[in-house]
Amino acid sequence: MRQPVRIVIVGGGYVGMYTALRLQRRLRPGEARVTVVTADSFMTYQPFLPEAAAGNVEARHVVVPLRRVLSRCTVLNGWAVAVDPEARTVELRPHAGPGRILEYDLLVFAPGSISRLLPIPGLAECGVGFKTIEEAIRLRDHVLAQLDLAVSTTDPEIRARALNFVFVGGGYAGVEALAELEDMARGACRYYPGLDPGDLHWYLVEATGRILPEVGPEMGLWTLEQLRQRGIDVRLHTRLESAVDGRIVLDDGTAFDSDTLVWTAGVKPHPLVERSGLPLDAMGRVRATAELTVEGSATVFAAGDCAAVPDLTQPGKTCAPNAQHAVRQARTLADNVVARIRGGELTPYRHAYAGSVASLGLNKGVAQVYGRKVRGRAAWFMHRTYHLSRVPTTNRKVRVLVDWTLALFFRREITSLGALTQPRRAYERAVRAEAATRAGDLSR
Ligand SMILES: Cc1cc2nc3c(=O)[nH]c(=O)nc-3n(C[C@H](O)[C@H](O)[C@H](O)COP(=O)(O)OP(=O)(O)OC[C@H]3O[C@@H](n4cnc5c(N)ncnc54)[C@H](O)[C@@H]3O)c2cc1C
């Protein structure tokens, strides 16, 4: 292979960033040029999104600036809109201006996944996902703004609507997001005279008969009981039927109004996967080999949520879409890229799922790791220690630790800064006021 080898990585998430980190460490000078194509300039440590939503961790500490950590790679921001495995090119559309074609010798394909939506009336208009830092922070601000509204209005219907919070999907994203936000809102109630935690109605709607399958059936059941004891209305075997104009209708006949609908009912591969020309499995994921190459290709590698990677510890199955696999796959993938460049043997990816830890609010958690079942404060502590050890870079570890330490001494922030998304609001108001004054002058 001619050198320097041109390596293009599509996606700067778990797989993309960890692969690039290892490549820049292992590659010799002049051996290869690594270009990372990704939508944002940062990698999001998704397991911390619920804690960011609850205000336990600063939003900026949950993301890793790619240009800082990948100093020996080129990071290009925008969307990869097309992949041509024959021509060995990726088409990049930056966020403004003309597109550009990137040629590669080896491609690492890791665009991850997006929320899997269903054709439910009103869902597209009223729902919000929980996969990005913007969604997590927006949700936090929104929940606090709903409390502000509830105590400020005299209209009982507006108040009731503001205090109904609906989450659909009982996997770790939905359960952790709901549990952390409920815990945050419960704590915030002390600053809202006239608002009791019991006035807030939290719903978790789950189509199957269990929640949090990641921690196993026994711990899932324990979590269910815990949430119900906290007054959270968990509806199993229930589906969202409609959400038109915020009117939530469940298939068990329940109907009520809500301004908060969080959709965490599963993920599907990023739409680029379908257009990539790469072989796909029945779930639309790229068919990968155990060596993390794409089936039938010697030049394309794939891993993470977008890929169907054989699980060698459970013959016939593929690896679940989670960070545990993504991080480890990235390591094997990077080593295999180096092996391919140097003409060495590729190593198969093998990792037995170790279990999961989940946070359910301050001092509350649940875990099942290597068969050990842990609950309550011990599991919460385990969740924090585990993720602190996993969050990339010492810089982020220290910042997260400082956030947590400060939270021990000071109460949580309860300000809703939702207006941050409309920074021109005050200026536009001034423009309107100025225009009105001028119009008054002219008519005088
Ligand atoms: C709230 C939440 C909590 C979670 N908690 C856990 C947990 O506790 N434990 C666990 O194991 N897993 C957890 N996960 C799952 C885990 O985060 C994912 O499995 C993991 O992020 C997958 O890594 P990935 O690299 O495949 O995708 P991602 O990390 O999503 O990265 C994909 C990247 O590609 C970029 N991208 C996509 N398309 C394009 C394109 N066309 N052009 C350019 N860039 C593109 C995206 O912007 C993104 O940066 C959680 C997920 C969520 C949402």
PDBQT file of the ligand as one rigid body, heavy atoms in Angstrom, charges set to zero:
ROOT
HETATM    1  C1  LIG A 501     -28.561   8.767  26.793  1.00  0.00    +0.000 C 
HETATM    2  C2  LIG A 501     -27.674   7.611  26.431  1.00  0.00    +0.000 A 
HETATM    3  C3  LIG A 501     -27.051   6.898  27.440  1.00  0.00    +0.000 A 
HETATM    4  C4  LIG A 501     -26.228   5.822  27.134  1.00  0.00    +0.000 A 
HETATM    5  N1  LIG A 501     -25.653   5.132  28.152  1.00  0.00    +0.000 NA
HETATM    6  C5  LIG A 501     -24.880   4.076  27.868  1.00  0.00    +0.000 A 
HETATM    7  C6  LIG A 501     -24.282   3.333  28.915  1.00  0.00    +0.000 A 
HETATM    8  O1  LIG A 501     -24.472   3.645  30.106  1.00  0.00    +0.000 OA
HETATM    9  N2  LIG A 501     -23.506   2.272  28.591  1.00  0.00    +0.000 N 
HETATM   10  C7  LIG A 501     -23.292   1.909  27.286  1.00  0.00    +0.000 A 
HETATM   11  O2  LIG A 501     -22.566   0.931  27.045  1.00  0.00    +0.000 OA
HETATM   12  N3  LIG A 501     -23.836   2.581  26.273  1.00  0.00    +0.000 NA
HETATM   13  C8  LIG A 501     -24.622   3.670  26.518  1.00  0.00    +0.000 A 
HETATM   14  N4  LIG A 501     -25.192   4.362  25.485  1.00  0.00    +0.000 N 
HETATM   15  C9  LIG A 501     -24.975   3.922  24.089  1.00  0.00    +0.000 C 
HETATM   16  C10 LIG A 501     -23.675   4.446  23.518  1.00  0.00    +0.000 C 
HETATM   17  O3  LIG A 501     -23.530   5.827  23.769  1.00  0.00    +0.000 OA
HETATM   18  C11 LIG A 501     -23.616   4.166  22.012  1.00  0.00    +0.000 C 
HETATM   19  O4  LIG A 501     -23.747   2.774  21.826  1.00  0.00    +0.000 OA
HETATM   20  C12 LIG A 501     -22.296   4.648  21.395  1.00  0.00    +0.000 C 
HETATM   21  O5  LIG A 501     -22.270   6.046  21.405  1.00  0.00    +0.000 OA
HETATM   22  C13 LIG A 501     -22.134   4.154  19.947  1.00  0.00    +0.000 C 
HETATM   23  O6  LIG A 501     -20.923   4.642  19.423  1.00  0.00    +0.000 OA
HETATM   24  P1  LIG A 501     -20.798   4.985  17.852  1.00  0.00    +0.000 P 
HETATM   25  O7  LIG A 501     -19.411   5.491  17.636  1.00  0.00    +0.000 OA
HETATM   26  O8  LIG A 501     -21.262   3.861  17.037  1.00  0.00    +0.000 OA
HETATM   27  O9  LIG A 501     -21.840   6.172  17.610  1.00  0.00    +0.000 OA
HETATM   28  P2  LIG A 501     -21.828   7.632  18.214  1.00  0.00    +0.000 P 
HETATM   29  O10 LIG A 501     -21.060   7.717  19.460  1.00  0.00    +0.000 OA
HETATM   30  O11 LIG A 501     -23.253   8.081  18.217  1.00  0.00    +0.000 OA
HETATM   31  O12 LIG A 501     -21.015   8.466  17.106  1.00  0.00    +0.000 OA
HETATM   32  C14 LIG A 501     -21.469   8.688  15.801  1.00  0.00    +0.000 C 
HETATM   33  C15 LIG A 501     -20.890  10.016  15.346  1.00  0.00    +0.000 C 
HETATM   34  O13 LIG A 501     -20.998  10.132  13.940  1.00  0.00    +0.000 OA
HETATM   35  C16 LIG A 501     -21.477  11.413  13.587  1.00  0.00    +0.000 C 
HETATM   36  N5  LIG A 501     -22.170  11.275  12.313  1.00  0.00    +0.000 N 
HETATM   37  C17 LIG A 501     -23.283  10.561  12.056  1.00  0.00    +0.000 A 
HETATM   38  N6  LIG A 501     -23.581  10.617  10.767  1.00  0.00    +0.000 NA
HETATM   39  C18 LIG A 501     -22.638  11.379  10.170  1.00  0.00    +0.000 A 
HETATM   40  C19 LIG A 501     -22.422  11.824   8.841  1.00  0.00    +0.000 A 
HETATM   41  N7  LIG A 501     -23.231  11.486   7.840  1.00  0.00    +0.000 N 
HETATM   42  N8  LIG A 501     -21.375  12.623   8.601  1.00  0.00    +0.000 NA
HETATM   43  C20 LIG A 501     -20.548  12.991   9.590  1.00  0.00    +0.000 A 
HETATM   44  N9  LIG A 501     -20.703  12.594  10.883  1.00  0.00    +0.000 NA
HETATM   45  C21 LIG A 501     -21.735  11.800  11.155  1.00  0.00    +0.000 A 
HETATM   46  C22 LIG A 501     -22.397  11.781  14.729  1.00  0.00    +0.000 C 
HETATM   47  O14 LIG A 501     -22.589  13.175  14.794  1.00  0.00    +0.000 OA
HETATM   48  C23 LIG A 501     -21.623  11.216  15.919  1.00  0.00    +0.000 C 
HETATM   49  O15 LIG A 501     -20.681  12.137  16.383  1.00  0.00    +0.000 OA
HETATM   50  C24 LIG A 501     -26.018   5.452  25.774  1.00  0.00    +0.000 A 
HETATM   51  C25 LIG A 501     -26.642   6.169  24.757  1.00  0.00    +0.000 A 
HETATM   52  C26 LIG A 501     -27.455   7.246  25.070  1.00  0.00    +0.000 A 
HETATM   53  C27 LIG A 501     -28.123   8.013  23.962  1.00  0.00    +0.000 C 
ENDROOT
TORSDOF 0
